[in-house]
Amino acid sequence: MAVRGKDRISRNRKRARQRILGAAFVLFGILLWGVAATAQLKPEALTYAGITIGGAAVVAGIIMFATTLWGQGSRRLPEERDRIRTMSR
């Protein structure tokens, strides 16, 4: 029983780290978008690269954040899932 509790704690910590990293990616992407859009960079390619990389960072952050929220109910033990299925019948 102690092993399961320890696994659950480490899984929750991993999810928390992923949420923080996802939020950091989103903020970095928005910041990069703002700088690329407002700064008058001499080669126009730098502006396009900043906008592209900023957009990719925002998308990656949203995906990382969202994947920590989905699928939490499917991690039940098989005995628990069977018990829940028989109760709903």
N, CA, C and O atoms as a DFTB+ gen file, in Angstrom:
356 C
 N C O
     1  1       0.808      -1.194       0.000
     2  2       0.000       0.000       0.000
     3  2       0.852       1.258       0.000
     4  3       0.496       2.254      -0.630
     5  1       1.973       1.216       0.704
     6  2       2.841       2.384       0.759
     7  2       3.468       2.683      -0.596
     8  3       3.738       3.839      -0.921
     9  1       3.695       1.648      -1.374
    10  2       4.299       1.842      -2.689
    11  2       3.344       2.606      -3.596
    12  3       3.763       3.510      -4.319
    13  1       2.061       2.248      -3.564
    14  2       1.086       2.953      -4.395
    15  2       0.992       4.422      -4.020
    16  3       0.908       5.289      -4.890
    17  1       1.007       4.695      -2.725
    18  2       0.942       6.085      -2.285
    19  2       2.146       6.877      -2.740
    20  3       2.027       8.039      -3.128
    21  1       3.296       6.253      -2.692
    22  2       4.517       6.916      -3.135
    23  2       4.476       7.173      -4.639
    24  3       4.896       8.235      -5.101
    25  1       3.970       6.200      -5.406
    26  2       3.842       6.388      -6.851
    27  2       2.874       7.528      -7.171
    28  3       3.111       8.317      -8.086
    29  1       1.802       7.604      -6.420
    30  2       0.812       8.651      -6.643
    31  2       1.423      10.021      -6.371
    32  3       1.180      10.970      -7.116
    33  1       2.208      10.124      -5.316
    34  2       2.844      11.402      -4.980
    35  2       3.817      11.818      -6.077
    36  3       3.836      12.979      -6.485
    37  1       4.622      10.877      -6.553
    38  2       5.584      11.222      -7.605
    39  2       4.864      11.584      -8.907
    40  3       5.317      12.460      -9.645
    41  1       3.731      10.905      -9.192
    42  2       2.956      11.253     -10.383
    43  2       2.381      12.656     -10.261
    44  3       2.382      13.421     -11.226
    45  1       1.887      12.994      -9.068
    46  2       1.342      14.336      -8.871
    47  2       2.421      15.394      -8.998
    48  3       2.176      16.465      -9.553
    49  1       3.617      15.109      -8.489
    50  2       4.726      16.063      -8.631
    51  2       5.116      16.242     -10.091
    52  3       5.411      17.351     -10.537
    53  1       5.114      15.144     -10.825
    54  2       5.447      15.215     -12.248
    55  2       4.415      16.060     -12.989
    56  3       4.771      16.887     -13.829
    57  1       3.143      15.854     -12.678
    58  2       2.093      16.664     -13.309
    59  2       2.245      18.135     -12.962
    60  3       2.075      18.999     -13.822
    61  1       2.563      18.421     -11.710
    62  2       2.741      19.816     -11.304
    63  2       3.907      20.448     -12.061
    64  3       3.816      21.594     -12.501
    65  1       5.005      19.698     -12.214
    66  2       6.149      20.225     -12.968
    67  2       5.773      20.463     -14.416
    68  3       6.184      21.463     -15.005
    69  1       4.995      19.559     -15.001
    70  2       4.571      19.736     -16.396
    71  2       3.671      20.956     -16.542
    72  3       3.789      21.696     -17.519
    73  1       2.780      21.174     -15.592
    74  2       1.912      22.361     -15.657
    75  2       2.733      23.628     -15.584
    76  3       2.486      24.573     -16.333
    77  1       3.710      23.660     -14.688
    78  2       4.558      24.851     -14.548
    79  2       5.358      25.079     -15.825
    80  3       5.455      26.209     -16.305
    81  1       5.931      24.013     -16.377
    82  2       6.701      24.141     -17.608
    83  2       5.800      24.575     -18.769
    84  3       6.206      25.388     -19.600
    85  1       4.593      24.041     -18.825
    86  2       3.649      24.448     -19.866
    87  2       3.280      25.919     -19.760
    88  3       3.214      26.626     -20.766
    89  1       3.041      26.375     -18.533
    90  2       2.724      27.794     -18.334
    91  2       3.917      28.671     -18.699
    92  3       3.740      29.758     -19.249
    93  1       5.128      28.208     -18.398
    94  2       6.326      28.970     -18.751
    95  2       6.478      29.074     -20.268
    96  3       6.844      30.127     -20.788
    97  1       6.194      27.972     -20.980
    98  2       6.244      28.012     -22.440
    99  2       5.234      29.010     -22.998
   100  3       5.549      29.769     -23.915
   101  1       4.034      29.008     -22.453
   102  2       3.006      29.938     -22.932
   103  2       3.447      31.378     -22.698
   104  3       3.345      32.212     -23.596
   105  1       3.935      31.671     -21.504
   106  2       4.377      33.040     -21.211
   107  2       5.565      33.448     -22.078
   108  3       5.625      34.580     -22.560
   109  1       6.514      32.525     -22.278
   110  2       7.662      32.818     -23.133
   111  2       7.216      33.090     -24.567
   112  3       7.720      34.008     -25.214
   113  1       6.278      32.298     -25.056
   114  2       5.776      32.490     -26.412
   115  2       5.075      33.821     -26.589
   116  3       5.262      34.502     -27.597
   117  1       4.266      34.192     -25.605
   118  2       3.567      35.487     -25.683
   119  2       4.572      36.633     -25.631
   120  3       4.435      37.620     -26.354
   121  1       5.570      36.501     -24.783
   122  2       6.610      37.529     -24.694
   123  2       7.372      37.641     -26.012
   124  3       7.645      38.744     -26.484
   125  1       7.711      36.509     -26.598
   126  2       8.431      36.520     -27.875
   127  2       7.572      37.105     -28.980
   128  3       8.074      37.848     -29.823
   129  1       6.282      36.783     -28.993
   130  2       5.363      37.386     -29.963
   131  2       5.364      38.906     -29.828
   132  3       5.474      39.627     -30.819
   133  1       5.241      39.384     -28.587
   134  2       5.204      40.829     -28.357
   135  2       6.475      41.524     -28.803
   136  3       6.421      42.582     -29.430
   137  1       7.606      40.942     -28.487
   138  2       8.880      41.551     -28.884
   139  2       9.026      41.536     -30.403
   140  3       9.436      42.534     -30.996
   141  1       8.700      40.428     -31.025
   142  2       8.851      40.330     -32.478
   143  2       7.889      41.264     -33.203
   144  3       8.220      41.798     -34.261
   145  1       6.706      41.460     -32.641
   146  2       5.715      42.307     -33.313
   147  2       6.002      43.791     -33.121
   148  3       5.740      44.587     -34.023
   149  1       6.535      44.181     -31.963
   150  2       6.728      45.603     -31.690
   151  2       8.121      46.098     -32.056
   152  3       8.270      47.258     -32.440
   153  1       9.132      45.264     -31.952
   154  2      10.493      45.691     -32.259
   155  2      10.681      45.739     -33.774
   156  3      10.228      44.857     -34.503
   157  1      11.339      46.758     -34.210
   158  2      11.627      46.896     -35.638
   159  2      12.966      46.227     -35.931
   160  3      14.004      46.887     -35.984
   161  1      12.931      44.923     -36.119
   162  2      14.146      44.175     -36.398
   163  2      14.549      44.398     -37.852
   164  3      13.712      44.368     -38.753
   165  1      15.834      44.619     -38.063
   166  2      16.311      44.963     -39.409
   167  2      16.027      43.862     -40.429
   168  3      15.275      44.101     -41.374
   169  1      16.591      42.680     -40.278
   170  2      16.173      41.670     -41.261
   171  2      14.751      41.212     -40.933
   172  3      14.445      40.823     -39.806
   173  1      13.925      41.269     -41.917
   174  2      12.525      40.909     -41.704
   175  2      12.374      39.446     -41.325
   176  3      11.377      39.058     -40.716
   177  1      13.339      38.651     -41.674
   178  2      13.288      37.221     -41.349
   179  2      13.313      37.004     -39.838
   180  3      12.721      36.043     -39.345
   181  1      13.988      37.879     -39.101
   182  2      14.013      37.756     -37.638
   183  2      12.627      37.973     -37.047
   184  3      12.247      37.302     -36.087
   185  1      11.881      38.895     -37.607
   186  2      10.518      39.128     -37.131
   187  2       9.654      37.886     -37.355
   188  3       8.920      37.457     -36.465
   189  1       9.753      37.319     -38.553
   190  2       8.965      36.118     -38.857
   191  2       9.402      34.934     -37.998
   192  3       8.569      34.147     -37.548
   193  1      10.700      34.812     -37.773
   194  2      11.198      33.717     -36.938
   195  2      10.706      33.872     -35.497
   196  3      10.330      32.887     -34.861
   197  1      10.708      35.096     -34.987
   198  2      10.216      35.337     -33.624
   199  2       8.749      35.009     -33.479
   200  3       8.328      34.419     -32.484
   201  1       7.976      35.390     -34.470
   202  2       6.539      35.093     -34.427
   203  2       6.296      33.590     -34.519
   204  3       5.443      33.054     -33.812
   205  1       7.041      32.912     -35.385
   206  2       6.873      31.464     -35.556
   207  2       7.282      30.706     -34.300
   208  3       6.554      29.829     -33.836
   209  1       8.439      31.041     -33.753
   210  2       8.926      30.353     -32.554
   211  2       8.029      30.673     -31.360
   212  3       7.769      29.800     -30.532
   213  1       7.561      31.904     -31.265
   214  2       6.637      32.263     -30.189
   215  2       5.338      31.483     -30.273
   216  3       4.818      31.025     -29.255
   217  1       4.811      31.329     -31.484
   218  2       3.590      30.556     -31.662
   219  2       3.787      29.087     -31.318
   220  3       2.917      28.455     -30.718
   221  1       4.943      28.552     -31.706
   222  2       5.232      27.153     -31.384
   223  2       5.356      26.952     -29.877
   224  3       4.920      25.930     -29.348
   225  1       5.946      27.920     -29.188
   226  2       6.079      27.818     -27.732
   227  2       4.716      27.873     -27.054
   228  3       4.474      27.151     -26.086
   229  1       3.830      28.719     -27.553
   230  2       2.483      28.805     -26.981
   231  2       1.734      27.485     -27.180
   232  3       1.099      26.982     -26.253
   233  1       1.808      26.935     -28.376
   234  2       1.121      25.669     -28.664
   235  2       1.694      24.544     -27.802
   236  3       0.941      23.751     -27.237
   237  1       3.015      24.473     -27.699
   238  2       3.642      23.434     -26.881
   239  2       3.236      23.575     -25.412
   240  3       2.977      22.576     -24.740
   241  1       3.180      24.803     -24.918
   242  2       2.758      25.024     -23.534
   243  2       1.329      24.608     -23.287
   244  3       1.022      24.002     -22.261
   245  1       0.454      24.927     -24.219
   246  2      -0.953      24.538     -24.069
   247  2      -1.088      23.022     -24.081
   248  3      -1.844      22.462     -23.287
   249  1      -0.367      22.354     -24.971
   250  2      -0.437      20.889     -25.036
   251  2       0.100      20.277     -23.748
   252  3      -0.509      19.358     -23.201
   253  1       1.232      20.774     -23.258
   254  2       1.796      20.232     -22.014
   255  2       0.848      20.436     -20.845
   256  3       0.670      19.537     -20.023
   257  1       0.239      21.611     -20.767
   258  2      -0.682      21.896     -19.674
   259  2      -1.934      21.033     -19.773
   260  3      -2.417      20.510     -18.769
   261  1      -2.452      20.889     -20.983
   262  2      -3.702      20.141     -21.164
   263  2      -3.521      18.650     -20.921
   264  3      -4.429      18.003     -20.400
   265  1      -2.377      18.092     -21.284
   266  2      -2.193      16.657     -21.104
   267  2      -2.076      16.273     -19.636
   268  3      -2.273      15.107     -19.294
   269  1      -1.766      17.207     -18.776
   270  2      -1.725      16.880     -17.348
   271  2      -3.127      16.832     -16.758
   272  3      -3.312      16.291     -15.668
   273  1      -4.110      17.380     -17.447
   274  2      -5.470      17.425     -16.913
   275  2      -6.325      16.264     -17.401
   276  3      -7.273      15.877     -16.717
   277  1      -6.019      15.699     -18.563
   278  2      -6.838      14.645     -19.146
   279  2      -6.394      13.284     -18.677
   280  3      -5.219      13.077     -18.372
   281  1      -7.320      12.357     -18.616
   282  2      -7.003      10.963     -18.363
   283  2      -6.747      10.609     -16.916
   284  3      -6.225       9.528     -16.645
   285  1      -7.088      11.462     -15.983
   286  2      -6.814      11.148     -14.589
   287  2      -7.734      10.062     -14.066
   288  3      -7.354       9.323     -13.158
   289  1      -8.924       9.949     -14.611
   290  2      -9.844       8.921     -14.151
   291  2      -9.526       7.533     -14.675
   292  3     -10.005       6.545     -14.118
   293  1      -8.742       7.433     -15.718
   294  2      -8.443       6.133     -16.304
   295  2      -7.287       5.428     -15.612
   296  3      -6.930       4.317     -16.004
   297  1      -6.699       6.034     -14.606
   298  2      -5.556       5.432     -13.933
   299  2      -5.963       4.619     -12.714
   300  3      -5.152       4.400     -11.814
   301  1      -7.177       4.183     -12.682
   302  2      -7.641       3.365     -11.565
   303  2      -7.142       1.945     -11.730
   304  3      -6.852       1.495     -12.838
   305  1      -7.049       1.258     -10.629
   306  2      -6.671      -0.148     -10.668
   307  2      -7.795      -0.961     -11.307
   308  3      -8.957      -0.563     -11.230
   309  1      -7.470      -2.086     -11.932
   310  2      -8.515      -2.889     -12.597
   311  2      -9.627      -3.312     -11.640
   312  3     -10.792      -3.375     -12.034
   313  1      -9.272      -3.606     -10.372
   314  2     -10.317      -4.004      -9.418
   315  2     -11.301      -2.858      -9.175
   316  3     -12.508      -3.073      -9.058
   317  1     -10.766      -1.643      -9.102
   318  2     -11.643      -0.494      -8.877
   319  2     -12.549      -0.261     -10.082
   320  3     -13.735       0.030      -9.928
   321  1     -11.983      -0.391     -11.280
   322  2     -12.801      -0.206     -12.480
   323  2     -13.913      -1.245     -12.563
   324  3     -15.045      -0.919     -12.922
   325  1     -13.592      -2.497     -12.231
   326  2     -14.617      -3.553     -12.256
   327  2     -15.702      -3.292     -11.225
   328  3     -16.885      -3.497     -11.496
   329  1     -15.299      -2.836     -10.038
   330  2     -16.270      -2.551      -8.982
   331  2     -17.208      -1.426      -9.411
   332  3     -18.414      -1.491      -9.178
   333  1     -16.647      -0.397     -10.038
   334  2     -17.461       0.732     -10.484
   335  2     -18.418       0.300     -11.598
   336  3     -19.574       0.724     -11.626
   337  1     -17.937      -0.540     -12.510
   338  2     -18.792      -1.018     -13.598
   339  2     -19.953      -1.848     -13.066
   340  3     -21.078      -1.709     -13.546
   341  1     -19.699      -2.709     -12.083
   342  2     -20.782      -3.541     -11.556
   343  2     -21.773      -2.711     -10.742
   344  3     -22.955      -3.047     -10.683
   345  1     -21.314      -1.655     -10.128
   346  2     -22.224      -0.798      -9.344
   347  2     -23.151      -0.008     -10.247
   348  3     -24.280       0.297      -9.861
   349  1     -22.689       0.330     -11.454
   350  2     -23.517       1.152     -12.349
   351  2     -24.572       0.342     -13.081
   352  3     -25.462       0.920     -13.704
   353  1     -24.497      -0.965     -13.022
   354  2     -25.488      -1.800     -13.734
   355  2     -26.766      -1.907     -12.997
   356  3     -27.693      -2.570     -13.462
